[in-house]
């Protein structure tokens, strides 16, 4: 399940940047 880890990392980073 490396896809979820990568997706979660990228998704979290993108969400954090968009949230700011």
C-alpha positions as a printed Julia matrix, in Angstrom:
20×3 Matrix{Float64}:
  0.0    0.0    0.0
  2.57   2.52  -1.06
  0.08   4.3   -3.33
 -2.03   5.35  -0.36
  1.05   6.6    1.51
  2.16   8.62  -1.51
 -1.34   9.88  -2.23
 -1.9   10.76   1.43
  1.4   12.66   1.58
  0.82  14.56  -1.65
 -2.89  15.1   -0.88
 -2.08  16.4    2.6
  0.61  18.72   1.24
 -1.7   20.03  -1.5
 -4.6   20.44   0.9
 -2.39  22.3    3.37
 -1.1   24.65   0.67
 -4.6   25.24  -0.68
 -5.95  25.76   2.85
 -3.39  28.49   3.49
